[in-house]
Structures are given as structure tokens and as C-alpha cells.
């Protein structure tokens, strides 16, 4: 049970958890519901299949992991397994999308060049902190 719910009464873990969960929930809600200017599940499936060659079932799994894994991390419920799922999603994103573009984000928005994987690594680092320390203070796991 400690592997699933174990956490420390840590305020820094709360900050990491809310930051990570908020980012992933917002991006997942774009992919699943079309919120925040996203394409919704149908648009996400089409893009992932056409541009990345990712099958619809895996696209749905990734989108749901981002959305509901992000929400789970945000509220601190089963934060460790959710963080592990988010790490896997980011590793796939690096392998399938960002690695060919190098390390850095394309701040100049140079045409034909995508973003590198630095943001993915930052998110993996946040998720590893949640995985290692748990959800922290003010979390459902702490209760």
C-alpha cells in the first residue's frame, strides 16, 4: 500500500505535484475534450495516426493518461502510479516526436523545425519527484 499511497507531509512535493498535474491535465483535456483550443479525441487520433503513425488505441491511452493521470497527480490520488504513466507518455513523445529536433525548444519558431525534448525532460523530472516522494501535503494519498 505504501507504494501506491505512501507520501511525506512535504510542501515542496505539493508544489511539484500541482505544477505537474496542472500541465498534464490541461494538455490531456485538449486531447480528450477539445478544451483550451485542443482538437478533442477525434482530432488527436487523426493527427497521431497520420503524422506519427500511432494507432488509435494507443493514442486514446496516451490522451487519457495525460488527462486523468494529470488530474490524479493534481489532486494527489494514486499520484505515484499516475506519475509513472506520465513518464511513459513523455518517453514516447521524445522517441516519436522531439528527439530528431535536438534538445532545445524552437523559440524562434523556425519553419520546418519542431521543438526539442528539453520540456519533456523537465516534466519527467517533476514526475520522478512525485514518483519518489509521493503526493505530499494536502493530497488524497496523504489522507
C-alpha positions as CSV (number, residue, x, y, z in Angstrom):
1,X,0.0,0.0,0.0
2,X,2.9,2.4,0.6
3,X,4.0,2.0,-3.0
4,X,0.6,3.3,-4.1
5,X,-0.4,5.8,-1.3
6,X,2.8,6.4,0.6
7,X,3.8,10.1,0.9
8,X,5.5,12.6,3.1
9,X,4.0,15.8,4.6
10,X,6.0,17.9,2.2
11,X,5.0,21.3,0.9
12,X,7.6,21.1,-1.8
13,X,6.1,17.9,-3.1
14,X,2.7,19.7,-3.2
15,X,4.2,22.4,-5.4
16,X,5.8,19.9,-7.7
17,X,2.5,17.8,-7.8
18,X,0.2,20.8,-8.6
19,X,2.6,22.1,-11.3
20,X,2.9,18.7,-13.0
21,X,-0.7,17.8,-12.6
22,X,-2.0,21.1,-13.9
23,X,0.2,21.0,-17.0
24,X,-0.8,17.4,-17.9
25,X,-4.4,17.9,-17.1
26,X,-4.6,20.9,-19.4
27,X,-2.8,19.2,-22.3
28,X,-4.9,16.0,-21.7
29,X,-8.1,18.0,-21.7
30,X,-7.1,19.4,-25.1
31,X,-6.7,15.9,-26.5
32,X,-9.7,14.3,-24.9
33,X,-12.3,17.0,-24.6
34,X,-11.1,19.7,-27.1
35,X,-10.8,22.2,-24.2
36,X,-8.3,25.1,-24.2
37,X,-8.2,25.1,-28.0
38,X,-7.5,21.4,-28.5
39,X,-8.7,19.1,-31.2
40,X,-10.6,16.7,-29.0
41,X,-10.2,12.9,-29.2
42,X,-11.2,12.7,-32.8
43,X,-8.7,15.3,-33.9
44,X,-6.0,13.9,-31.7
45,X,-6.5,10.4,-33.1
46,X,-6.3,11.7,-36.7
47,X,-3.1,13.7,-36.0
48,X,-1.3,10.9,-34.1
49,X,-2.2,8.3,-36.8
50,X,-1.4,10.5,-39.8
51,X,1.6,12.4,-38.6
52,X,3.2,10.0,-36.1
53,X,1.9,6.5,-37.1
54,X,0.5,5.9,-33.7
55,X,-2.5,3.5,-33.7
56,X,-5.9,4.9,-32.4
57,X,-6.0,2.7,-29.3
58,X,-2.5,3.8,-28.1
59,X,-3.5,7.4,-28.9
60,X,-6.6,7.1,-26.7
61,X,-4.5,5.5,-24.0
62,X,-1.9,8.4,-24.1
63,X,-4.6,11.1,-24.1
64,X,-6.5,9.5,-21.2
65,X,-3.2,9.1,-19.3
66,X,-2.4,12.8,-19.8
67,X,-5.9,14.0,-18.9
68,X,-6.8,11.7,-16.0
69,X,-3.2,10.9,-14.9
70,X,-2.7,14.7,-14.7
71,X,-5.9,15.1,-12.7
72,X,-4.9,12.3,-10.4
73,X,-1.5,13.9,-9.8
74,X,-3.1,17.3,-9.4
75,X,-5.4,16.2,-6.5
76,X,-2.9,13.7,-5.2
77,X,-4.8,10.5,-5.7
78,X,-2.7,7.5,-6.6
79,X,-0.1,10.1,-7.6
80,X,2.8,7.6,-7.8
81,X,1.3,5.3,-10.4
82,X,-0.1,8.3,-12.3
83,X,3.4,9.9,-12.4
84,X,4.8,6.6,-13.8
85,X,2.2,6.7,-16.6
86,X,3.1,10.3,-17.4
87,X,6.8,9.4,-17.6
88,X,6.0,6.7,-20.1
89,X,3.9,9.2,-22.2
90,X,6.9,11.7,-22.2
91,X,9.4,9.0,-23.1
92,X,7.2,8.0,-26.1
93,X,6.9,11.7,-27.0
94,X,10.6,12.1,-27.0
95,X,11.1,9.0,-29.1
96,X,8.4,9.7,-31.7
97,X,8.4,13.5,-31.9
98,X,11.0,15.5,-30.2
99,X,14.4,13.7,-30.4
100,X,15.0,14.5,-34.1
101,X,14.8,18.2,-33.3
102,X,17.6,18.2,-30.7
103,X,17.5,19.3,-27.1
104,X,16.2,22.9,-27.2
105,X,12.7,24.3,-27.7
106,X,12.3,26.1,-31.1
107,X,11.8,29.5,-29.5
108,X,12.3,31.3,-32.9
109,X,9.6,29.1,-34.4
110,X,11.9,28.4,-37.4
111,X,9.8,26.9,-40.2
112,X,10.2,23.1,-40.6
113,X,11.9,22.6,-37.2
114,X,9.9,21.3,-34.3
115,X,10.6,21.6,-30.6
116,X,13.4,19.6,-29.0
117,X,12.9,17.5,-25.9
118,X,14.0,19.8,-23.1
119,X,10.4,20.4,-21.9
120,X,9.8,16.7,-21.9
121,X,12.8,16.1,-19.7
122,X,11.7,18.8,-17.3
123,X,8.3,17.1,-17.0
124,X,9.9,13.7,-16.5
125,X,12.0,15.3,-13.7
126,X,8.9,16.6,-12.0
127,X,7.1,13.2,-12.4
128,X,10.2,11.4,-11.0
129,X,10.0,13.6,-7.9
130,X,6.3,12.7,-7.4
131,X,7.2,9.0,-8.0
132,X,10.0,9.1,-5.4
133,X,8.3,11.2,-2.7
134,X,4.6,10.8,-3.3
135,X,1.9,13.4,-3.4
136,X,3.0,15.4,-0.4
137,X,0.9,17.7,1.7
138,X,-2.8,18.4,1.1
139,X,-3.3,15.2,-1.0
140,X,-5.8,12.5,-1.0
141,X,-3.0,9.9,-0.8
142,X,-1.9,11.7,2.5
143,X,-5.3,11.2,3.9
